[in-house]
C-alpha cells in the first residue's frame, strides 16, 4: 500500500514539474550530455526506488555479494536485468512505464524519449572498488536515467566523467584521440541524485574509486533513431 501511495505522489509531481527547471535541464543536456534531475522525483519516491534496488540485490544469490565487507577479497560487479528486478521491485517497472515521466524526459531531450525494446529497460548494478572499472564507453541506447543508490565520497573517486557530442567508436581505436580533442566534464554525485545522460553520443565513464561500492538504478530509453535501427536489423 505504501508503494502505491508513493507512486501516486510521483505521478502527481510529474504532471506539474516546474517548466523553468525543465528548460534549464534541457540546456544542460544539450551542452554537456548530462542533466541533473533530482527535482523530477520527490525525495520520498527516490528513497523508495533506492530501497527496492537494495532489496533486489539482497535477493540476488551471488557468493561475492555475501562476503562480509570487512574481508579484503576481490568481488565481481553485479548487473541485474529486468526479469530479476521486476520479481522483487514492483515500483521500478511501474515508474518506467509512467507516461508522465517520459513526457518530461522528452521535454528535456528535445525529442521523443521512448521505451527501449527488449529486456534491458532497467537494471540494478553494483561495483566495488576492486572491480575492473573506469573504461570510457558509449551505449547503444540513446538515453539513460540513473538514480545513485550508493557511491563513495568524492575524495575516493567514483564520480562520473563525460565528453559530449562525440561519435561512437565501437572498436575504441580513437577513444584517446576523442579525449584529447574534447573537453572532459566531471560530476560529483551523492546518494539520491538523479540524472539523465545522452549515452549514445556522450563518451563517459565512472572514475575508478579506492574504497567502498557504487550502486545505481538505471533506466534505458530509446530515440526514434534507435527504434528504426532495431527494425532495420530485424529486417
SEMI-644057 format. One record per atom (N, C-alpha, C, O): residue in three letters; x, y, z. Coordinates in steps of 0.05 Angstrom, whole numbers, plus 32768, in hexadecimal, padded with zeros to 4 digits. Last residue first. Example, Ala and Ser with C-alpha at 12.3 -4.5 7.8 and 13.67 -1.06 7.14 Angstrom:
2
SER81017FD3808E;SER81117FEB808F;SER81028001809D;SER810C801780A1;ALA81087F8E809C;ALA80F67FA6809C;ALA81087FBE809C;ALA811D7FBE80A9;
***
This chain:
235
UNK812A7F7B7CE1;UNK81237F777CC5;UNK813B7F6B7CB5;UNK81397F667C9D;UNK81477F847D0F;UNK81367F6D7D0E;UNK812F7F667CF1;UNK812E7F4F7CE9;UNK81617FB47D01;UNK81717F9C7D08;UNK81617F827D06;UNK816A7F6E7CFD;UNK81367FD67CFA;UNK81477FD07CE3;UNK81587FB77CE8;UNK815C7FA77CD6;UNK81237FD97D2F;UNK81127FCD7D1A;UNK81237FC67D01;UNK811D7FB17CF5;UNK814F7FF27D47;UNK81477FD77D50;UNK81367FCA7D3B;UNK813A7FB27D35;UNK815080237D2D;UNK816780117D2A;UNK81607FF57D32;UNK81697FE17D25;UNK811F80377D40;UNK812280327D23;UNK813A801F7D1E;UNK8138800E7D0D;UNK812B803C7D75;UNK811680297D6D;UNK811880237D50;UNK8114800C7D48;UNK815380647D73;UNK8159804A7D7F;UNK814580357D75;UNK814C801F7D6C;UNK8136808F7D5E;UNK814C80837D4E;UNK815380687D59;UNK815980567D49;UNK8116809B7D89;UNK810980907D71;UNK811E80837D5F;UNK8119806F7D52;UNK813880837DC4;UNK813080997DB1;UNK8122808B7D9A;UNK812280737D97;UNK812B80617E01;UNK813380627DE5;UNK812A807C7DD8;UNK811880897DE1;UNK814680567E43;UNK8131805F7E31;UNK813C80627E15;UNK815480667E11;UNK815180357E81;UNK815A803B7E66;UNK814280417E54;UNK812D80347E55;UNK816180427EC2;UNK814A803E7EB0;UNK815380477E94;UNK815C805D7E91;UNK818480297EF9;UNK818680367EDF;UNK816E802E7ECE;UNK816780177ECC;UNK819A80317F39;UNK818380287F2A;UNK818480387F0F;UNK818480507F10;UNK81DA80207F57;UNK81C880327F48;UNK81B080237F3D;UNK81B1800B7F38;UNK820F80227F84;UNK81F780147F7C;UNK81E480287F6E;UNK81E0803E7F78;UNK825180187F94;UNK823F802B7F86;UNK8227801A7F7C;UNK822B80077F6D;UNK827B80137FCE;UNK826C80087FB8;UNK825A801D7FAC;UNK825480327FB9;UNK82BC80187FEE;UNK829F80177FED;UNK8293800B7FD4;UNK82A07FFB7FC6;UNK82F4803A7FD0;UNK82E7802C7FE6;UNK82C9802B7FE1;UNK82BE803B7FD1;UNK830580527FA1;UNK831980437FB1;UNK830C80347FC8;UNK831980217FD2;UNK82EE80537F5D;UNK82ED805C7F78;UNK82FC80487F8A;UNK830080317F83;UNK82F0806D7F19;UNK82F780587F2D;UNK82F780637F49;UNK82FE807A7F4E;UNK82B880917F00;UNK82D480927F08;UNK82DA807C7F1C;UNK82CA80787F2F;UNK828F80777ED0;UNK8290807C7EED;UNK82AE807B7EF4;UNK82BB80677EF0;UNK828880987E90;UNK829280837EA1;UNK828C808B7EBE;UNK828780A37EC4;UNK827880A87E4B;UNK827680AB7E67;UNK828380937E76;UNK8287807E7E6B;UNK826380CB7E12;UNK827880B97E1D;UNK827980BD7E3B;UNK827A80D47E44;UNK822780D47DF9;UNK823780DE7E0F;UNK824A80C87E18;UNK824280B47E24;UNK820480BD7DD6;UNK821780D17DCB;UNK822880DF7DE1;UNK823680F27DDB;UNK81E7809B7DF4;UNK81F180917DDA;UNK820480A57DCD;UNK8213809D7DBB;UNK81D580B27E23;UNK81EB809F7E25;UNK81F580957E0A;UNK820A80877E09;UNK81C680E77E43;UNK81C480DF7E26;UNK81DB80CC7E21;UNK81F180D47E1A;UNK81AC80DD7E84;UNK81C380E07E72;UNK81BC80D87E56;UNK81AD80C57E52;UNK819080F87EBE;UNK818B80ED7EA4;UNK81A480F27E93;UNK81AF81087E93;UNK819080E97F05;UNK819980F77EED;UNK819280E97ED4;UNK818F80D07ED4;UNK818980F17F4A;UNK817D80E67F32;UNK818880F77F1A;UNK8188810F7F1B;UNK81A180E17F8C;UNK81A280F27F74;UNK819680E37F5C;UNK819A80CA7F59;UNK81A380BC7FB4;UNK818A80CA7FB0;UNK818A80DC7F98;UNK817480E57F8F;UNK81E780C67FC4;UNK81D080B57FC5;UNK81B680C57FC4;UNK81B380D87FD2;UNK820580F67F95;UNK820080EC7FB0;UNK81E980D87FB0;UNK81D980D97F9D;UNK823B810B7F6A;UNK822081027F6E;UNK821E80F67F8A;UNK823280ED7F96;UNK825F81367F41;UNK825D812B7F5C;UNK824081247F61;UNK822E81347F5D;UNK8278812E7F02;UNK825F81347F11;UNK826081267F2C;UNK8261810E7F2E;UNK829E814C7ECD;UNK829C81397EE4;UNK828681427EF7;UNK8282815A7EFB;UNK82AA814F7E88;UNK829C81597E9F;UNK829A81447EB4;UNK8295812C7EAE;UNK82DB815D7E5A;UNK82D181487E6B;UNK82C381557E83;UNK82D081657E91;UNK82DB81767E17;UNK82DB817B7E33;UNK82CF81637E43;UNK82BB81587E3A;UNK830381547DE4;UNK82EA815E7DEE;UNK82EB81637E0C;UNK82FB81567E1A;UNK8331813C7DD5;UNK832781517DC4;UNK830D815D7DCD;UNK8302816E7DC0;UNK833E81137DF7;UNK835181297DF5;UNK834681407DE5;UNK835181567DE6;UNK831380EF7DF1;UNK831780FC7E0B;UNK832A81147E09;UNK832681277E17;UNK831A80DF7DBB;UNK830280ED7DC3;UNK830680FC7DDD;UNK82FD81137DE0;UNK834A80C37DC1;UNK834980DB7DB0;UNK833080EC7DB7;UNK833281057DB8;UNK8338809A7DE2;UNK834C80AD7DEC;UNK834D80C67DDC;UNK835080DC7DE6;UNK831580807DBD;UNK830B808B7DD7;UNK831E80A07DE2;UNK831680B67DEA;UNK831D80677D8D;UNK832280847D8F;UNK831880907DA9;UNK831480A97DAA;UNK831080327D93;UNK832A80387D88;UNK833180557D8D;UNK8349805C7D92;UNK82E0801A7DA4;UNK82F0802A7DB7;UNK830C80317DAD;UNK831E80357DBD;UNK82BC80017D85;UNK82D67FF47D88;UNK82E880027D9C;UNK82FD7FF87DA3;UNK829280257D85;UNK828E800C7D93;UNK82A87FFD7D97;UNK82AB7FED7DAA;UNK828A80637D8F;UNK82A080547D83;UNK82A080397D91;UNK82AD80357DA5;UNK825D80977D85;UNK8262807D7D90;UNK8277806E7D80;UNK8277806D7D68;UNK827180DA7D8A;UNK826880C47D79;UNK826F80AA7D85;UNK828680A67D8E;UNK825A810C7DB8;UNK826F80FB7DAD;UNK826280E47D9D;UNK824B80DD7DA1;UNK8241812F7DDD;UNK824181347DC0;UNK825881257DB3;UNK826881317DA4;UNK8269812F7E1B;UNK825081317E0B;UNK825681357DEE;UNK826C813C7DE6;UNK828381097E48;UNK828D81187E31;UNK827681197E1D;UNK827081057E10;UNK828481017E8F;UNK827781017E75;UNK828681117E61;UNK829381257E67;UNK828780DD7ECC;UNK829480EE7EB9;UNK828780EB7E9E;UNK828080D57E96;UNK827380D67F10;UNK826D80D27EF4;UNK827C80E67EE3;UNK827E80FD7EEA;UNK829980BB7F47;UNK828880CF7F3B;UNK828680C97F1D;UNK829580B97F12;UNK82BC80987F5F;UNK82A0808F7F5B;UNK828E80A47F4F;UNK8276809F7F4C;UNK82E580B37F94;UNK82DF80AE7F78;UNK82C280A67F75;UNK82B180AD7F86;UNK82ED80C47FC7;UNK82F580A97FC1;UNK82EF80A17FA5;UNK82F280897F9D;UNK82D980F67FCB;UNK82F680F37FCE;UNK82FF80D77FC9;UNK831780D37FC7;UNK82A180EF7FC8;UNK82B080F97FB1;UNK82CE80F47FB3;UNK82DB80ED7FA0;UNK828B80B07FE5;UNK828F80CD7FE5;UNK82A280D57FCF;UNK82B280C57FC5;UNK8269807C7FBE;UNK827D80867FD0;UNK827F80A47FD0;UNK827580B17FBE;UNK8222806E7FBE;UNK823A80767FB0;UNK824F807F7FC4;UNK824880887FDA;UNK81E180547FB1;UNK81F980557FC3;UNK8210805E7FB2;UNK821280587F9A;UNK81BC80667F8B;UNK81B3805A7FA4;UNK81C9805B7FB9;UNK81C480627FD0;UNK81AC80937F5B;UNK81C2808B7F6B;UNK81B880807F86;UNK81AB808F7F95;UNK818880867F22;UNK8185808D7F3E;UNK819D80827F4E;UNK81A3806A7F4D;UNK8186809A7EDF;UNK8195808C7EF4;UNK818F80977F0F;UNK818F80B07F13;UNK8172808E7E9F;UNK816A809D7EB8;UNK8176808D7ECF;UNK816F80757ED2;UNK818D80937E60;UNK818D80837E79;UNK818680967E90;UNK819280AB7E94;UNK818280907E1A;UNK8180809E7E33;UNK8181808A7E4A;UNK817880737E49;UNK818D806E7DEC;UNK8192808B7DEB;UNK819380987E07;UNK81A380AB7E0B;UNK81B480317DEC;UNK819B80407DEF;UNK81A1805E7DF2;UNK81B880667DF8;UNK81EA80237DEC;UNK81DA80207DD3;UNK81C0802F7DD4;UNK81B680397DC0;UNK821B804F7E09;UNK8205803B7E0B;UNK81F780397DF0;UNK81F8804C7DDF;UNK826380557E0F;UNK8248805F7E06;UNK823480487E0B;UNK823C80327E10;UNK829A805D7E3D;UNK8289804E7E2B;UNK8270805F7E23;UNK826B80737E2F;UNK82D480527E65;UNK82C480657E55;UNK82B380557E41;UNK82BD80427E35;UNK82D8802D7EA1;UNK82DD802E7E84;UNK82CA80437E77;UNK82B280447E7E;UNK82D280257ED7;UNK82DE803E7ECE;UNK82E380407EB1;UNK82F080537EA8;UNK82E67FE67EF4;UNK82D27FF97EEA;UNK82E180127EE0;UNK82FA80137EE0;UNK82EA7FAB7F12;UNK82F87FB97EFC;UNK82E37FCC7EEF;UNK82D17FC37EE1;UNK82DF7FB27F59;UNK82D77FA97F3E;UNK82E87FB87F29;UNK82F27FCE7F2E;UNK82EB7FC87F89;UNK82FF7FB67F7D;UNK82F67FA97F64;UNK83037F977F59;UNK82BF7FE67F97;UNK82D87FF47F91;UNK82ED7FE27F84;UNK82FE7FEC7F75;UNK82867FCA7F76;UNK82977FCF7F8D;UNK82B17FDB7F84;UNK82B87FDC7F6C;UNK82467FD87F5B;UNK82627FD37F56;UNK82717FDA7F70;UNK826A7FED7F7E;UNK82057FC57F47;UNK82177FCB7F5E;UNK82347FC57F56;UNK82397FAF7F4B;UNK81C67FD57F2A;UNK81E27FCE7F27;UNK81F17FD67F40;UNK81EB7FEA7F4D;UNK818A7FC57F0D;UNK81967FCD7F27;UNK81B37FC37F26;UNK81B87FAB7F22;UNK81677FDE7ED3;UNK817B7FCC7EE0;UNK81827FD77EFB;UNK81817FF07F00;UNK81367FDF7EA0;UNK81417FE97EB9;UNK81527FD47EC6;UNK814D7FBC7EC4;UNK81347FC87E6E;UNK81297FE37E71;UNK81327FEF7E8C;UNK813680087E8D;UNK81437F9A7E56;UNK81587FA97E63;UNK814E7FC67E68;UNK815D7FD97E67;UNK81267F797E35;UNK81247F747E52;UNK813A7F847E61;UNK81417F7C7E77;UNK81067F9F7DFF;UNK81167F897E0A;UNK81137F887E29;UNK81027F947E35;UNK81097FE67DF0;UNK80FF7FCB7DEB;UNK81117FB67DF9;UNK81297FBB7DFE;UNK80FD801D7E19;UNK8111800E7E0B;UNK81077FF17E08;UNK80FE7FE57E1B;UNK80CC80507E10;UNK80D580387E1D;UNK80E980287E0C;UNK80E680277DF4;UNK80E780927DFD;UNK80D5807B7DF9;UNK80DE80637E09;UNK80F680607E0F;UNK80E380D57DF7;UNK80F180C07E06;UNK80DE80A87E09;UNK80C980AA7E14;UNK80E381027DC1;UNK80D580ED7DD0;UNK80E880DA7DDD;UNK80FB80D07DD1;UNK810A813D7DD3;UNK810181297DBF;UNK80F381137DCF;UNK80F681117DE7;UNK8121815A7DFB;UNK811881687DE3;UNK811281557DCC;UNK8116815C7DB5;UNK812C81457E2C;UNK813C813C7E16;UNK8136814A7DFC;UNK814681487DE9;UNK8105815F7E4B;UNK812181637E51;UNK8133815B7E3A;UNK814681697E34;UNK80D7814A7E34;UNK80DB81677E35;UNK80F8816D7E39;UNK8104817E7E2B;UNK80DF81147E3F;UNK80DE811D7E23;UNK80E2813B7E21;UNK80EF81457E0F;UNK80DA81137E76;UNK80F4810D7E6A;UNK80F581167E4D;UNK810A811E7E44;UNK80A3811D7E79;UNK80B681307E84;UNK80D2812C7E79;UNK80E0813F7E72;UNK808F80EF7E60;UNK808981097E56;UNK809D811E7E5F;UNK80A6812E7E50;UNK80A280C67E82;UNK80AD80C87E67;UNK80A780E37E5A;UNK80B780EE7E4B;UNK808180D27EAF;UNK809E80D27EB1;UNK80AB80D67E95;UNK80BD80E67E91;UNK804E80CA7E9A;UNK805680E57EA3;UNK807480E77EA6;UNK808080FC7EA1;UNK804D80937E92;UNK804D80A57E7B;UNK805680C17E82;UNK806480CE7E73;UNK807080617EB1;UNK8060807A7EB6;UNK8063808D7E9F;UNK807980967E98;UNK809080357EAF;UNK807A80377E9C;UNK806980507E9F;UNK805580537E91;UNK80B2803E7EDA;UNK80BD803E7EBF;UNK80A780427EAB;UNK80AA80507E97;UNK808F80377F05;UNK809880527EFF;UNK80A480537EE3;UNK80A080677ED5;UNK808880007F00;UNK807180117EFE;UNK8079802E7EF8;UNK806D803B7EE8;UNK80BC7FEB7F09;UNK80B07FE97EEE;UNK80977FFB7EEB;UNK809280057ED5;UNK80C17FFE7F41;UNK80D480067F2B;UNK80C780037F10;UNK80C880167F00;UNK809A7FE77F61;UNK809880037F5B;UNK80AA800B7F44;UNK80A2801D7F34;UNK80A87FB07F6A;UNK80917FB77F5A;UNK80907FD57F51;UNK80867FDB7F3C;UNK80DA7F8A7F6F;UNK80D87FA77F71;UNK80C17FB27F60;UNK80C67FBA7F4A;UNK80E17F557F65;UNK80E47F5E7F81;UNK80E07F7C7F84;UNK80E37F857F9B;UNK80DA7F4B7F2F;UNK80D17F377F42;UNK80D17F417F5F;UNK80C27F377F6F;UNK80F37F757F14;UNK80D67F747F15;UNK80CB7F617F2B;UNK80B77F667F37;UNK81297F657F19;UNK811F7F7D7F26;UNK81017F7C7F29;UNK80F77F827F3F;UNK81297F377EF9;UNK812F7F357F16;UNK81267F4D7F25;UNK811D7F4B7F3C;UNK811B7F4C7EC6;UNK810B7F367ED3;UNK81107F357EF1;UNK80FD7F317F00;UNK81427F787EBC;UNK81267F7C7EC1;UNK81177F657ECE;UNK81087F6A7EE1;UNK81817F687EDD;UNK81707F727EC7;UNK81537F717ECF;UNK814C7F6A7EE6;UNK81B77F7B7F03;UNK819E7F6C7F03;UNK818B7F787EF0;UNK81847F907EF2;UNK81F87F747F0C;UNK81E67F827EFA;UNK81CD7F717EF7;UNK81CD7F5C7EEB;UNK82307F7B7F35;UNK82157F6F7F32;UNK82047F817F20;UNK82027F997F24;UNK82767F6C7F36;UNK82607F7E7F32;UNK82467F6F7F2D;UNK82467F597F23;UNK82947F427F67;UNK828C7F467F4C;UNK82767F5B7F4A;UNK82657F5C7F5C;UNK82CC7F4F7F93;UNK82AF7F4A7F8E;UNK82A97F4F7F71;UNK82B77F5E7F63;UNK83047F3A7FB9;UNK82F97F467FA1;UNK82DB7F3E7F9E;UNK82D47F277FA5;UNK83097F497FFF;UNK83087F367FEA;UNK82FC7F427FD1;UNK82EA7F537FD3;UNK830E7F588039;UNK831C7F648022;UNK831F7F50800C;UNK83357F478005;UNK82D47F5C805E;UNK82E87F4A8052;UNK82F47F57803A;UNK82E57F608028;UNK82AB7F7F806D;UNK82C67F838079;UNK82DB7F72806C;UNK82F37F78806F;UNK827C7F708055;UNK828A7F87804A;UNK82A77F898054;UNK82B87F948047;UNK82767F29804C;UNK82757F41805D;UNK82867F578051;UNK829A7F538045;UNK82577F0F8011;UNK826F7F128021;UNK826D7F2B8033;UNK82637F3F8029;UNK822C7F0F7FF0;UNK82277F07800B;UNK82407F09801D;UNK823E7F058035;UNK823E7F1D7FBE;UNK822E7F317FCB;UNK82297F297FE8;UNK82227F3A7FF8;UNK82597EEE7FAE;UNK82697F077FB3;UNK82597F1B7FC2;UNK82647F2B7FD2;UNK822E7ECB7FA5;UNK82407EC77FBC;UNK824F7EE07FC2;UNK82527EE77FDA;UNK81ED7EDF7F9C;UNK82077EDE7F90;UNK821B7EDD7FA7;UNK821A7EED7FBA;UNK81AF7EE67F95;UNK81BF7ED27FA1;UNK81DA7ED07F93;UNK81DD7EC07F80;UNK81887F1D7FA4;UNK819A7F127F90;UNK81AE7EFF7F9E;UNK81BC7F077FB1;UNK816C7F357FCB;UNK81627F1C7FC1;UNK81757F0E7FAD;UNK81717EF67FA7;UNK818A7F647FD1;UNK81887F517FE7;UNK817E7F367FDF;UNK81877F217FEA;UNK817F7F7D7FA0;UNK819A7F737FA5;UNK819A7F5F7FBD;UNK81A97F4B7FBC;UNK81497F8A7FA9;UNK81507F787F93;UNK816C7F6C7F98;UNK81707F547F93;UNK81507FAD7FD4;UNK81427F947FD8;UNK81487F807FC2;UNK814C7F697FC8;UNK81697FD87FBB;UNK81787FC97FCF;UNK816B7FAE7FD5;UNK81787F9A7FDA;UNK813E7FE87F9A;UNK81577FDF7F8E;UNK81687FCF7FA2;UNK81737FBA7F9A;UNK811A7FF87FC2;UNK81147FE17FB1;UNK812D7FD77FA3;UNK81307FBE7FA1;UNK813580257FD6;UNK8130800E7FE7;UNK81297FF57FD7;UNK81327FDF7FDE;UNK813480467FA9;UNK814E803D7FB3;UNK814A80247FC5;UNK815980117FC4;UNK80FD804F7FA6;UNK810A80427F90;UNK812580377F99;UNK812D80207F91;UNK80F6806B7FD6;UNK80E880527FD2;UNK80F680427FBC;UNK80F980297FBE;UNK811580997FCC;UNK811C80887FE3;UNK810F806C7FDF;UNK811C80587FE5;UNK80F880B07FA3;UNK811380A77F9E;UNK811C80947FB4;UNK812B80817FAE;UNK80C980BC7FC0;UNK80C880A97FA9;UNK80E4809E7FA3;UNK80E780867F9F;UNK80DC80E17FE5;UNK80CF80C97FEE;UNK80CE80B47FD8;UNK80D1809C7FDE;UNK80ED810B7FC4;UNK810180FB7FD3;UNK80F580E17FDC;UNK810280CC7FDB;UNK80CB810D7F84;UNK80CE81147FA0;UNK80E281017FAF;UNK80E680EA7FA6;UNK80EA81167F45;UNK80DC81047F57;UNK80E0810C7F74;UNK80F781137F7B;UNK810381427F2E;UNK80EE81357F1F;UNK80DE81227F30;UNK80C7811D7F2A;UNK812D81577F49;UNK811481657F4C;UNK80FD81567F3F;UNK80E5815B7F45;UNK815881397F38;UNK814C81327F51;UNK813181407F56;UNK812181367F66;UNK8174813B7F07;UNK8157813C7F07;UNK814A81357F22;UNK8134812A7F22;UNK81AA81547EE2;UNK81A1814B7EFC;UNK8182814F7EFE;UNK817881647EF6;UNK81BE813D7EA3;UNK81AE81517EB2;UNK81A581457ECC;UNK819B812F7ECD;UNK81ED81387E6E;UNK81E3812E7E87;UNK81D381447E95;UNK81DB815C7E93;UNK820281507E41;UNK81FB81347E3F;UNK81F081287E58;UNK81E981107E59;UNK820C81877E42;UNK822081757E4F;UNK821A81577E4C;UNK822A81477E53;UNK81E481A27E25;UNK81FF81AC7E26;UNK821381977E2E;UNK822981957E23;UNK81B581857E29;UNK81BE818C7E0F;UNK81DB81957E0F;UNK81EA81907DFC;UNK81B081837E61;UNK81B3816A7E52;UNK81BE81707E36;UNK81D081627E2C;UNK81AA81B97E6D;UNK81C181AB7E77;UNK81C681917E67;UNK81DD818B7E61;UNK817981C57E53;UNK819181D37E4B;UNK81AA81C47E54;UNK81BE81C27E46;UNK815781A37E70;UNK815A81A07E54;UNK817381AD7E4A;UNK818281A27E39;UNK815A81BA7EA3;UNK8165819F7E9F;UNK816981997E81;UNK817C818C7E7A;UNK814081EA7E99;UNK815C81EB7EA1;UNK816981CF7E9C;UNK817F81CE7E93;UNK810D81D77E8C;UNK811C81E67E79;UNK813A81E67E80;UNK814B81E47E6E;UNK80FE81C07EBD;UNK810081AF7EA5;UNK811181BD7E90;UNK812281B07E83;UNK80FC81ED7EDD;UNK810F81D87EE3;UNK811381C67ECC;UNK812A81BD7EC6;UNK80D282087EC4;UNK80ED82147EC4;UNK810281FF7ECA;UNK811882007EBE;UNK80A781E67ECF;UNK80B081E87EB4;UNK80CC81F57EB2;UNK80DB81EF7EA0;UNK80A181B87F04;UNK80A681D47EFC;UNK80B381D67EE0;UNK80C781C97EDB;UNK807081857EFC;UNK808C818D7F00;UNK809081A97EF6;UNK808581B17EE2;UNK803F816C7F00;UNK804181897F05;UNK805D81917F0B;UNK806281A17F1D;UNK804181367EF8;UNK802D81457EE7;UNK802F81637EEC;UNK802281727EDD;UNK806381237F1D;UNK806D81247F02;UNK805A81347EF0;UNK8062813E7EDB;UNK804381247F4B;UNK805A81367F49;UNK806381397F2C;UNK806981507F23;UNK802080FA7F40;UNK801681167F44;UNK802C812A7F40;UNK8028813F7F34;UNK804480CF7F3E;UNK803480D67F26;UNK802980F37F29;UNK802A81027F15;UNK805980CF7F72;UNK806A80D37F5B;UNK805A80DC7F43;UNK806280EF7F35;UNK802B80C47F90;UNK803980DD7F94;UNK804B80E37F7D;UNK804C80FA7F74;UNK802280907F7D;UNK800E80A57F78;UNK801A80C17F7C;UNK801580D37F6C;UNK804E80787F94;UNK804D807B7F77;UNK8038808F7F6F;UNK803C809E7F5B;UNK803F807B7FC9;UNK805780897FC1;UNK8057808C7FA2;UNK806080A17F98;UNK8012805B7FC9;UNK800F80777FD0;UNK802880877FC7;UNK8025809E7FBF;UNK802B802A7FBB;UNK801680357FAA;UNK801380537FB0;UNK801080637F9E;UNK804D80217FE6;UNK805980257FCC;UNK804480327FB9;UNK804C80437FA8;UNK80278018800F;UNK803980308010;UNK804580367FF5;UNK8048804D7FEE;UNK80107FE88000;UNK800080008000;UNK801180198000;UNK800B802D7FF3;
***
